Amino acid sequence: MVKIISRQSLGTQAVYDIGVVRSHNFLLANGMVASNCFNKSHSTAYAYVTYQTAYLKANYPVEYMSALLTASSGIQDKVDRYRENAQKMGIIILPPDINRSVEDFLPLDDNHILFGLSAVKNLGQGAIENILDARNSDGEFKSLADFCERVELRTVNRRALETLIYCGAFDLIQPNRRQLINDIDIVISWAQKRSKEKASGQLNLFDLVDKVDTEPVFEQAPSSPPVEDYPVQEKLRLEKEYIGFYISDHPLKAINQAAQILSPISLSALSEQKAKQKLSAVVMLNSVRKIITKNGDPMAFVQMEDITGEAEGTIFPSTYEKLESFLLEGKQLIVWGTAQERNDKYQLIIDDAAAVEQVKMLMLEITPEQALDRVKSSYLKQILEQQSVESNQFKIPVIAAIGKGEQRQFIRFGQKFWVQNETSAIASLQSAGFVARCTSLLSN
């Protein structure tokens, strides 16, 4: 341990390792100077750890991501971020399974990781241990009733049961989550009664039958009247509410696949975009905050998400009025705008938006002969340029289908050729001898 005997400002100086004669930090008792930079041993240690983790990620990606998720299981934001990274690597995170999941995230094969119980909300360490002990002692759970009878319900309480159901942990036993939720109260009551009977040494006729046969002869557990399962969107909403993110699917997944023809960016890639470049993104609004500016004009800040992450969007007063009808929580939109850095984060300045179900495309059927004809190509370019007058409001992309059958190729025209009025554009194209039609984005 060294003792600092004096401090002296030497202005701007080069920084060296500990032991060199000159630096800008502290003068030591032996006349040497201690610098502020990492010494070689410290830097080497960091570099070695970096190399090790890079090697593991490159050669054992499933095991590496499982360990990373497990280490962050108590931090929801990190779990969600690492889950997204895993998906980009082609690794699928499967929902928790009451009969297979363990405390940690579990690598299953080269492409799948099973969600760990330690990352499930409302499920404490005692509840996890109780579930695993019951499963290890008497085998897999056969039903919700079987589960409630075998675990300690004071430890695995009603809230924990709800979370396990909503996140899909019982799906392989009973995929109807609404039915399970409706059954919770009567099944818990039945299981508690069974526990009291066992504790007092009482047996009924059904218990005696069960002791003789390997499988129970009678279904003793009560059940509520059959109901239909939640709609997919409601199921996913509850999933996010109880576990913090979507795990079995994402509301925008199917839409995003259809919208690839518009070449949208992902919200996680906002920081990579060029300034003032016109962008589009397929998003869902999680929250909307409307405010009034000092000039008395309305504007809004929205929190958006897509299948890669979340970002903030800003709607300025100049565009607020035309977009106000779209500013609803849960609304699925295709938005256009530009990326902007704000407070070390990137947001999207939204200039225009459309509900995904209302997005249209103009489809052109072009023969190979027309595609190779310079006169026809020039005429086509001229028509499309005439139909795209206001560059900031292009809304209808133009897709050309060239050829027929297996040789058919699709080409997306650049945004400067997108049109605003499909009726006028189709009329002009048909007059020029082209086959054109308007179609909905989601119908393709």
N, C-alpha and C positions, 0 to 999 in steps of 0.2 A: 504494500500500500504506500503510495507516495503522498507527501504533504505539500500543499500549495502554499508557498511563502509570499508570493506577490502576484499581482496582475498588472499587465501593461498593454495598452492598445498600440499595435504596430501598424495600423492602417490595413490596406489590402495587401495580403501576402499569399504566396503559394502555400498549399497545404501538403504536408508530408506525413509519413508514418511516424509512430512514436520512436524516438531515438535519434532523429535527425537534429542538426544544430539549430535550424531556423524554422519557425512557424509563427502563427498569429494567435496562439492560444495561451497556455500557461507555462510559466517559467518554473522548473522544478529545483529542488534543493541542490541537486548535483550539477546544476547548470544546463541540463538538457531541457528540451521543450516538448510538452505533450500536445499533440494535435487532435483535432476533433473528428477526423475521418475514421472509417473502419480500418482496423489493423489487418494485416494479411491473414492471420489465423481466423479472424472473425469472418472476413470475406470468403475465405476458402470453405468454411463450414456452410455458409449460405449457398454457395455455388454447388457444393456436394449434395446438399438436401434438394436443391432445385433439379439437379441431374437425376437423382433417385426418383423423385416424383414424376418427372417427365418420362423416364424409362418405364415406370409402372403404368402410367396412363397410356403410353403407346403400345405396350405389350400385354397388359392385363387390364383393358379398359373397364370391363364389367366389375371386376373385383375392386379396382381403384375407385370407381364411382360409388360402389356399395359402401366402401369404407368412408368416403367423403360425406355421403348422405347420412351415414350412421353418426359420424362425429358431429354433425350439425343438426341432429334430429330434434333438438330442443329449440331451434331457431327457425321459425316458419319461413321467413324470407330467404334464408340460405337454402333450405330444403327445396323451395320452389325454383330458385335459380339453378341449383345443381341438377334438378330434375329436367329443366329445360336444356341444360348443357348435354345431359345424357341423351335426350331425344335428338339433338343435333348430331350426336355421334352414332345414331341408329340404334340406341338402346331404349327399350320400352320399360317403363316403370309400371308394373302391374299393381292393381289395387290390393289392399290388405285382404288376407284370407284367414278366417278364424281357425281353419284346420291346417294351414301351412305356414303362416307368418310366425316369425320369432321376434325377439325384441329388436334385433338389428335388421338393417336392410340385407336381403339374402340374394346373392347371385344364383340364378337358376341355370342359365346356359349362356351362350355367347351373345345373346341379344335381349335377355330379360332379367330384370331385378324385381324381387318381390318386396313390396312396401313393408317397412318395419313397424311393429306395434309401438315402438318408442316415439314415433313421429305422429301418432294419432292423438288428436286433441281429447281432453277429458279422460284420458286413460293413464293413470299414474303407475308408478313402479309396482306398487302392491297389487293393483288390478292385473297388470301384465303377468306377474309371477303367479298369481292365482289361476289365470286362464291356462298358462303353460303347464302348471302342475296338474290341473284337472285333465288336460289333454294327454299328458305323458302317462298319467296313472290309468286312465280308462279308455284311451283311444279317441278317435275323431268324434266331434259333436255331430249328431244326426239331425238336430232341429233346434229351433230357438228354445223350446221347452226343455230339451235335453241339456242345452247349455246352461239355462237358468237353474236347473236342478243340481248341476254338478259344481257350479262356481259359487263363491261366497258373495251374495248379492249386496251385502253391506260394503264390500270392497269394489265389486264391479256393479256400480249403481245404475239407476235408470238413465242418467245422463250419458254414462259410458256406453250403455246398450244402444241408445239412440245414435250416438256417433258412429259406432261400429256398423250399424245398419245403413245409415246414410252414406258412409264411405265405401260400401260394397263388400264388407267383410263377410256377410252372410249370403252373398249372391249365389255361390255354388250350392248352397243348401236350399235356399228359397229366393229366387230372383225378384219376387214381388216385394219391393221394399215397403210400399204402403201397407200391405197386408201384415208385415212384421211389426210395423209401427202401431197399427191398430191392435195387434195381439199382445203388446208389451204388458199392459196393466194386468190383464187376466192371467197371463202366463206367469208373471212375477208372483201374483197372489197364489196361484196354484203351486208354484215351486216352494214358496215359503211354508205353505201348509204341509207339503210333502216333507220338508226338512224337519218340521216340528213332530210329525208322525214318526219319522225315523229316530229322532232324538229321544222320544218317549218309548220306543220299542214297539210301537203299534204296527201291525201289518194288516192289509186288507186282502180280499180275494184276488185282486189283480196282481198284487205283489207276489203272492204265492204262485200264481200261474207263470209270472215272469221268471221265477227262480227255476222252474222246470224247463222252460223253453229257452233256446238261445236268443230268439227274437221275440219281442213282446207280442202277445196275441191281441191285446186291446190298446187302442190309442186313448190314454187317459187324459192327456192335456187338453184343456178347452181351447177353442178358437173362435175368433169373431167372424161375422158373416163375410164371405168372399167379396173382395173389391178389386177393381182394376188398378194396375200399378200407376205410379206418377208418369205424366208425359215426360219425354226425354229432357226437354228444357228445364222442367221443374226438378227433375231428378238431379241434373247437373247443378242447378242453383243451390239446392240443399247440400250437395256434395261440397261446394265451395264454402257455404256458410259454416258447415261443421268441421271441415278439415283444413280450410284455408285456401284451397285451390282445386281445380278440376283434376280428377285422377283417372276416371274410367274413359273419359272423352272430353272434347271441348266443343262448346256451342258453335264456334266458328270454323271447325275443322272441315266440314263438307263445303261450306261457303267459300273458304279459302282456296280449296282445290278448284272450284269452279271459277274463282276470280283470278286465277293465275294468268289467264289470258289478258288481264289488264296490267300485268306486271307490277303488282303491288310490292312495296317494301315491307319488311317486318319492323315492328316498333323497336326491337332490340338493335336494329341497324341504323337508327336515326343519326347517331354520331358519325357514321361513315358517309353521309350524304353531302353533296356539294351545296354550298350556300346559294340560295335563290333558285335551286333546281326544283321544278314542279314534281311533286311526289303523290302517289296514291297509296292508301293502306286500307285493309279490311279490318274493322275494329268493332268492339262492343263498348258502349258507354257504361262505366261503373258508377259514376257520380257526375252531377252537373251543378255548378255553382254560378249563379247569375248575380251580377253586380251592376251598379249604376256609377258611371264615371263622374268626374267633377263637372263635366259639361252637361250632365243629365242624360247621357246616352247609355243604353243597356249594352252589356257585353257578357261573355261567359268564359269560365274555365271548366274544362271537362277532364275527367280521369278516364283514360281509354285502356283497353287491353286487347291483345290478339293472342295467338297461340304461342308466341315467343316471350311475351312480357307485358309490361305496362308503361305508359307514358302520359304526360299531360298535353292537352290541346288547348289552344286559345282561339276564341272567336271574337274578333274586334267589332266595334259598333258598325263599321261599314258593311259587314256581312251578316251581322246578327239577325236582322229582320228576316232575311230569306232562309236562314237556317234554324230559326227558333222552333219550328214544328218538329225538327229532328232531335231536339235536345231533351231526350227522355232517358231515364236510367234503364239499362237493359236493351236499348235500341241498337240494332246491328246495322252498321253503315259502311259505305265506302266513302272515304274522305279524301279530298285533294288539298294540298298545301305545300308549305316549305318548312324545312327543319331549322331550328334556331336554338342556340345555346343560351341557357338562363340559369344562373346560380349553380354552375358546374353540372347541370343536367340539360339534356336535349328535349325540346318540346316540338310540337307540330303546330304551326300557325295555319289554321284551317280556313281556306278560302271558299270551299264548296263541299257539298256532301249529298249523298243520295242513299235512301234505304236500299239494302241489297236486293230486295225483291222487285224493286222498280228499275234496276239498272238494265239498260238495253244494249244490244250490239247490232251493227249493220253488217250483214253477211253478204259478201260478193261471190258469185259463182263465176270463175274465170277459166276459160279454156286455155290449154298450153299455147295455142296459136295467138290468142289475145295477149297472153303474157309476154310473148316474144315480139309482138308487133310494136315497134317504137311509137308509131303514130297513136295507137290505141292507149299505150301506157302514158304518153304525154297528155292525151285527152282526159284520161282517168285522173291524173294528178291535178289537172286544171279544175276539174269538177269538184274534187274534194277540197281543194284550197278555197274555192268560192263558197263552199258550204261551211267552212270553219272561219267565221268572220272575227269573233272575239276570242282571242287566244287564251284568256283567263277563265273561260267558261265552257271549255270543251267537255262534253259529257257522254257522247256516244262513240265508242271505239269502232273502228272499221276493221273487219277481218276478211281476208280473201282466201277462198278455197280453190286451189288450182288443181285441175285434173279430176279423175274419178276413180272409184274403187280403192285398191290397195296403194295405188300410186298418188292418191290425193294428198296434197300438202297444204297446211294452213299457215298463213302469214299475217302477222299483226302489223298494221300500219302505225307509223310513229304518231305521237300525240298531236303534232301540228296538222295531221290530216283527219283528226276526229271531227265529227259533225255535230251540229246543235239541233237541227230539225230533220228527223229521219224521213218524214213524209216528202219534204222538198228534195232531200238528197236522193231518195229512191226514184222519184219522178225524173230527176235529171240523169241519173245513171241508166235508167231504163230507156230513156230517149236516145241515149248514146249507144244502145245495143248491149248493155250489160244486164245480167240477171242479178237483182238485188232484193233483199228482204230484211225485215227487222225481227229480231228474236230476243227473248228474255235471257239474261245471263244465267240464271239458275235452271233454265230448261235445257242447258247444254252440259 
